[in-house]
Amino acid sequence: MHSAPKAPSSLQVLARALDDWWSDWVQMTVVSILWTLSWLTVVLGPPATFGLFYVAHRMAYGESPGLGGMLEGARRYLLPSYLWALLNLVAAFTVYANLWFYGRLEASWAPLLQAFFWILGGLWLAVQFYALAYLMEQERKSLPLALRNGLFTILAAPGYSLVVMGAALSVAAVALALVAPLVLGGPGLLALIAGHAVRDRIETYGLREREVKEEVKREE
């Protein structure tokens, strides 16, 4: 007898994330509500986001940290969260300024540069999807390293990323269109998808073993 073919890894990731979310829906509701309220204050938004990804990271490994885990993650990653927010502000301003500038030019090549910055902005957002989940996984808590890992993952597995991010984008669109999914677990599901996606890539590419070897070499 032939065994049934396995589902693509991207679909397995989505299934695991949905299963974790469904099995602990109450916790996802609590942390998603707190995340939403934190962004209403603006200043608490970045640490709350890191706290949310910290909860998702631990849930991907079978734990159930709850609200306490979110607060722990927010405290642990307080400074990196504001650095991350600053980088995103700079990136957003850079993309917006260039789109505005080239949009005012009447040169024939101006639309090409506008298209370039649209693509650049989209790529930056795509990298963010992976970056925070990578930061939770890394032994060396370096935000630039997490951003680099996110970029390399997109370049190495574009089809995988397209499926996983497409599903995440659909969740985000529904959450933004309807208030209930936003506060009843939408943000938590997004973080779980990212967390499971990164864990899958780490296992697929053996990134953890490579990081350990690099750390040993530095110590020698």
N, C-alpha and C positions, 0 to 999 in steps of 0.2 A: 504494500500500500504506500502510496505517495502521501507525504504530509502536506497539509494545506499551506500554501505560500503565506509568508508573513506579510503583514501590512507594512507599507513604507514607514520608515522611522519617524517622519514628520507626523503621520497620522497616529502612530503609537504615542508620541509626545502629547498630542492634543487629547487623546483618550485618557492618559494618566493624569493630566492637569485637570480635566473635567471630573474624573473620579475623585481626586483629592478635594476639589472644590465642593462636590456634592456630599462627600462623606463628612465634611466639617463646615457645612453651609452657615451655621450660626456664627462660628468664629470669623468666617469670611465677611459676613454681614457687619459684625462689630468693627473689624479693622477697616473695612471699606467706608463705613460711616465716619469713623475717626479721621481717615485720610481725607475725605471730602470736606469735613469741617476744618481741618488743618489748612487746606488750601484756600479757604475763605478768609483766613487771616493772612495769607501770602507768606509771612515770615516762617510759619511752622510747616509750610508745604514741603520743602526739600527734606528735612529730617523725617517727616512722616512718610515720604516716598521711600526713603532708604529703610525705614522701619517695616513698611509693607513688603518690600523685597526680602528683607531678613526673615520675616514670617514665612513667606513663600519658599525661601531656600530651605528652611528647617522642615517645612511640611513635605518637601520633595524627598526628604530622607526619613520620612515616617514619624516625625515629631508633631506635636500640636501645641505650639508656644502661646497662642492666644494673644490677648491684649498686652500682657506682660512682655511677650516677645517683641511686639511692635515698639513698645517704649524702650526696651533694651537696645533694639536695633537703631532707633532714632538717636539714643544717647551715644552708642558706640561709634556711629558714623556721622556725628554732628558736623565736624569740620569738613570731611569729604563731601557731605551733602550740599553745603553752601558753595564749595568750589565747583561742584557739578552744576549748580544753579547759575553761578557766574559764567561758566563756560557756555552754557546754553543761551544766556542773555547776549553774550558777545557774538555767538554764532547766529542767533536770530537777527541781531542788529546788522551784522555784516551782510547776510543774505538779503534782508529787506532793503538796506541802503543801495546795494548793487542792482536789485530789481527796479527800484525807483529811479536810479540814475540812468540805467540803460533804457528804461521805458520812456524817458523823456527825449532820448536821442532819435533823430530821424535817419541815421545811417542804416544802410542795408544790413550791416553785420550786427546791429544792436540786438535784434531778436534772438540771434544765436547765443550771445552772451547771457541774455535773460534765461534762455532755456538751460544753459550751463548752470546758472545759480539755482534754478528750480531743482535740477537734478542733484546738485551739491547739498541743498537743503534737505531733500528727501533722503539722501544717503546718510546725512548726519542724524536724522530722526531714526532711521533704521538701525544705525549703530547704537543709539540709546537703548533700543529694545533689548539688546544683548548685554550692554555694558554693565548695568547695575547687577544683573544676575552673575556675571563673571566676577565682579568685585567681591560678591559674597563667597564665591568658590575659591578665590585665589589665596594662597598662603601669604603672599606679599600684597598688602592692601594698597595697591597703586592704581589710582584712577586712570592715568595715561595708559597703563598696561591693560586695564579693562577695556578702554576704548579701542586700543589696538587689537585686542582679541576679538572684540565685536566686529570690527572692520574685516579682519582676516576670515572670520566665520562666514560673513556675507559673501566674500570673494571666493572662498573655498567651496561653499555649498549654496549657490544661488537658488536652485530649485527648492531645496529644503527650506531655505529662509523665506521664499515666496509663499509657500504653503502655510508655514507657521505664522508668519507676519500677516498674511491675508486673513487668517482666522482671528488673530488678535485685533486686527483693524476692524473686522466685522463686529467683534464684541464691543470695541470702543465706540463704534458708530451707533450701535443699539443703546449703549449706556448713555451716550450724549443725547440721543433722540428722545429717550424715555427716562424720566428721573428715577423711577423705581429701580431699574437694573444698576444705575450708577451707585446708589447707596446700599443696595441689597447684594453686593458681592461682585459687581463688574470689575472694579480695580483689582480685587484679590485674584480673580480668574486670570486677568492679564498678567499679573506678576507670576502666577503659577505656570502659565504657558511659557513665559520667558525662562523661569527657573528650570523647568523640565527640559526645555530646548537646549539650554546651555549644558546641563548635566549630560544630556545625550551626546552633544558634540565633544565634550571632554572625554567621555568614555570611548567614542568612536575614534578620535584622533590621538588618544593617549596623552592628553595635555598635562594631566596631573603628574604622571610619571616623568615627563620632560621637565616640568617645573621643579620637581624634587631633585632631579639630577643637576639642574642649573644651580639650585641652592647649595647642594653639596660642593660643587666646583667653586662657588664663591667662598665657602667656608674654608676650603683647602688653600 
